[in-house]
């Protein structure tokens, strides 16, 4: 819509409409296929010959659309622009029927200018494409997007939460010990109990929870980020037992196997430092350093 000479490429991913999440309308199609058809429809309504392609990328969302040519001559731009406006208005989530007609104030003021009659013609100035607000009330994301995946939280805060949750799991019930044969000796290693995310959250103080809620995913994201210590399965939190982890594949090429075996240890083993029974693995088998002398 920005200019007649404009071309476009789009790789649809998250299911969103013009003003919020995309609402499904056909149950016979998958959600992904239905959304792809909607995105292709947008291109067609805008007057493009829409071409579909499948990218060679390691993703389940690989279908893209390309618009390289128009279906109408340049002289019909104003007519197509009205058609686009009508299409946008017809999909707006704030429909006329939802506005409270019992209250005596202007419909435009009530809906912030977003609720127009579906199919109504836009004002003359709205038909202009250059330098015009095509979708009143639309708020794009900020130029600098705030990182909110728990990665920016202070390290001391994260370490404290990890330690508190681990101790909670270890002390939640009578010790559940697992036998570990290391160096010919039979040792017991306490794996603790599993708790639901809600149960874990109930044991954290309000200030900690408030800080976590400001991050996308909150507590669950923080625990998954610390996969060395925790395993989150079906909404339940477990202490990870590294003895149960799958060994490196023997089918790897010789070079990769050698690099894996000689990999430097760059982080300390949390279990070696904090777990009452130490690490469940001997130093040579653990992917983390048992002491600072092993760090590289």
C-alpha positions in Angstrom: 0.0 0.0 0.0 3.0 2.3 0.4 3.6 2.6 -3.4 2.5 1.0 -6.7 6.1 -0.1 -7.3 6.3 -1.9 -3.9 7.1 -5.6 -3.8 6.9 -7.8 -0.7 8.1 -11.1 0.9 6.5 -12.5 4.0 7.2 -15.6 6.1 4.1 -16.1 8.3 4.8 -17.4 11.7 2.6 -16.3 14.7 -1.1 -16.3 14.2 -2.1 -12.7 14.3 -4.7 -10.5 12.6 -4.6 -6.7 12.2 -5.7 -6.1 15.8 -5.0 -9.2 17.8 -4.8 -13.0 17.6 -6.2 -14.6 14.5 -9.5 -16.3 15.1 -10.1 -19.6 13.3 -13.1 -19.9 11.0 -12.6 -23.3 9.3 -12.2 -26.5 11.3 -11.5 -28.6 8.2 -8.0 -27.0 7.8 -5.1 -27.0 10.1 -4.6 -23.7 12.0 -1.3 -23.1 10.0 -2.9 -23.7 6.6 -5.9 -21.6 7.4 -3.6 -18.7 8.5 -1.5 -19.1 5.4 -4.6 -18.8 3.3 -5.5 -15.6 5.2 -2.1 -14.1 4.6 -2.4 -14.9 0.9 -5.8 -13.4 0.8 -4.4 -10.1 2.2 -1.9 -10.0 -0.7 -4.7 -10.7 -3.2 -6.9 -8.0 -1.7 -4.0 -5.6 -2.0 -3.8 -6.3 -5.7 -0.8 -8.6 -6.0 -0.2 -11.8 -7.9 0.6 -13.8 -4.8 3.2 -16.6 -5.2 3.8 -19.3 -2.6 7.2 -20.8 -1.9 8.7 -23.3 0.7 12.0 -22.2 2.1 15.0 -24.5 2.9 15.2 -23.6 6.5 15.2 -25.8 9.7 11.8 -24.7 10.8 8.2 -26.0 10.8 7.0 -22.6 9.5 8.7 -22.6 6.1 5.9 -21.4 3.7 6.4 -17.9 2.4 4.6 -15.6 0.1 6.0 -13.2 -2.5 4.3 -10.4 -4.3 6.3 -9.1 -7.3 3.6 -7.8 -9.6 0.2 -6.1 -9.5 -3.2 -7.3 -10.8 -4.4 -3.8 -11.7 -3.0 -0.8 -13.6 -1.6 2.2 -11.7 -4.6 4.3 -12.6 -6.8 2.2 -10.3 -4.7 2.8 -7.2 -7.4 4.9 -5.4 -10.1 2.2 -6.1 -7.9 -0.6 -4.7 -7.0 1.5 -1.7 -10.7 1.8 -0.8 -11.0 -2.0 -1.2 -8.1 -2.4 1.2 -9.6 -0.1 3.8 -13.0 -2.0 3.6 -11.1 -5.3 4.1 -9.3 -4.0 7.2 -12.5 -2.5 8.6 -14.4 -5.8 8.1 -11.8 -7.7 10.2 -11.6 -5.3 13.1 -12.3 -6.9 16.4 -14.1 -3.9 17.8 -17.3 -4.2 15.8 -20.2 -1.8 15.8 -22.4 -4.3 17.6 -20.1 -4.4 20.6 -20.3 -0.7 21.2 -22.7 0.4 24.0 -25.4 2.3 22.2 -27.3 3.0 25.4 -24.7 5.5 26.5 -25.0 8.9 24.8 -21.6 9.6 23.5 -20.1 9.6 20.0 -19.3 6.2 18.6 -15.9 7.3 17.3 -14.9 8.7 20.7 -16.1 5.5 22.5 -14.0 3.2 20.3 -11.0 5.4 19.9 -11.7 5.7 16.1 -11.2 2.0 15.6 -14.8 0.9 15.1 -16.1 1.9 11.7 -18.9 0.3 9.8 -17.6 -2.7 7.9 -17.4 -1.8 4.2 -17.9 2.0 4.8 -15.9 4.2 2.5 -12.9 6.0 4.2 -12.6 9.8 4.2 -10.9 11.3 1.1 -7.8 12.0 3.0 -7.6 8.4 4.2 -7.5 7.2 0.6 -4.2 8.9 0.2 -1.5 6.3 0.6 1.7 8.3 1.3 2.2 9.7 4.8 -1.3 8.6 6.0 -2.4 6.6 9.1 -4.1 3.7 7.5 -5.1 2.0 10.7 -6.0 4.5 13.5 -4.9 3.3 16.9 -2.3 0.8 15.6 0.7 0.8 17.9 3.9 -0.8 16.6 6.4 -2.4 18.9 9.2 -0.2 20.3 12.4 0.2 18.2 14.4 -1.2 21.1 12.7 -4.4 22.3 13.1 -5.2 26.0 14.6 -8.6 26.7 12.2 -10.4 29.0 13.2 -14.1 28.9 14.9 -14.2 32.4 18.2 -13.8 30.7 18.7 -10.3 31.9 17.9 -11.0 35.6 20.8 -10.4 38.0 22.9 -13.5 38.4 22.8 -13.4 42.2 19.0 -13.3 42.1 18.8 -16.3 39.7 21.3 -18.3 41.8 19.3 -17.6 44.9 16.0 -18.8 43.3 17.7 -21.9 41.9 19.2 -22.8 45.3 15.8 -22.2 47.0 13.9 -24.4 44.6 16.5 -27.2 44.7 16.4 -27.3 48.5 12.6 -27.3 48.3 12.6 -30.4 46.1 15.3 -32.1 48.2 13.3 -31.5 51.4 9.8 -31.9 50.1 9.5 -35.5 51.3 11.5 -38.3 52.9 14.7 -38.6 50.9 14.3 -40.6 47.7 17.8 -41.9 47.1 19.1 -43.5 43.9 21.9 -46.0 43.9 24.9 -45.0 42.0 27.8 -47.2 41.3 30.9 -45.1 41.1 34.5 -46.5 41.2 33.2 -49.8 42.5 31.5 -48.3 45.6 27.7 -48.2 46.0 26.6 -44.7 47.0 23.2 -43.2 47.4 22.3 -39.9 45.7 19.2 -38.0 46.7 17.2 -36.9 43.7 14.5 -35.3 45.8 10.8 -35.1 45.0 9.0 -33.5 42.1 6.6 -30.6 42.6 4.2 -28.8 40.4 5.1 -25.3 39.3 2.2 -24.0 41.4 3.5 -25.7 44.5 7.0 -24.3 43.9 5.6 -20.8 43.4 3.7 -21.0 46.7 6.9 -21.4 48.6 8.6 -18.4 47.0 8.2 -14.9 48.6 6.0 -12.3 47.0 8.9 -10.1 46.0 10.6 -12.9 44.1 7.4 -13.9 42.3 6.7 -10.2 41.3 10.1 -10.0 39.8 9.6 -13.2 37.8 6.1 -12.2 36.6 7.7 -9.3 34.8 9.5 -11.7 32.6 7.9 -13.8 29.8 7.3 -17.3 31.1 8.2 -16.3 34.7 9.3 -19.2 37.0 9.0 -21.9 34.4 11.4 -20.0 32.0 13.9 -19.4 34.7 13.9 -23.1 35.7 14.2 -24.3 32.1 17.1 -21.8 31.5 18.9 -23.7 34.3 18.7 -27.0 32.7 21.9 -28.2 34.4 19.9 -28.4 37.7 16.2 -28.8 36.7 14.0 -30.7 34.4 10.4 -29.4 33.8 8.1 -32.0 32.4 4.3 -31.7 32.1 4.2 -28.8 34.6 6.2 -30.6 37.2 9.7 -29.7 38.3 12.4 -32.4 38.9 16.0 -32.3 39.9 18.0 -33.5 36.8 19.8 -36.8 37.2 22.7 -36.7 34.8 23.2 -40.4 35.0 19.9 -40.8 33.0 21.0 -38.5 30.2 21.6 -40.2 26.9 25.3 -40.7 26.1 26.8 -39.1 23.0 25.9 -40.9 19.8 28.5 -43.4 18.7 27.5 -42.8 15.1 29.1 -39.3 15.1 32.1 -38.8 12.8 35.5 -39.4 14.4 36.4 -35.7 14.4 33.2 -34.7 16.2 33.6 -37.6 18.8 37.1 -36.5 19.5 36.1 -32.8 19.9 33.2 -33.8 22.2 35.6 -35.9 24.4 38.1 -33.1 24.6 35.6 -30.3 25.1 36.7 -27.8 27.7 34.7 -27.4 30.8 33.7 -23.7 31.1 31.1 -23.9 34.0 31.2 -25.2 37.5 29.1 -28.2 38.4 26.1 -27.0 40.5 25.7 -30.4 42.1 29.4 -30.6 43.1 29.1 -27.3 44.9 25.5 -27.3 46.4 24.0 -30.9 46.4 24.4 -32.6 49.8 25.5 -35.8 48.1 27.7 -34.0 45.5 27.5 -34.8 41.8 26.0 -38.1 40.7 28.7 -38.5 38.1 32.5 -38.9 38.5 34.5 -35.9 37.4 35.6 -37.5 34.1 32.0 -38.2 33.1 30.5 -34.9 34.2 30.2 -32.2 31.5 30.8 -29.5 34.2 33.9 -28.7 36.2 34.3 -30.3 39.6 36.3 -27.5 41.1 38.0 -24.4 39.6 41.1 -26.3 38.6 39.1 -28.1 35.9 37.8 -24.8 34.4 39.2 -23.8 31.0 
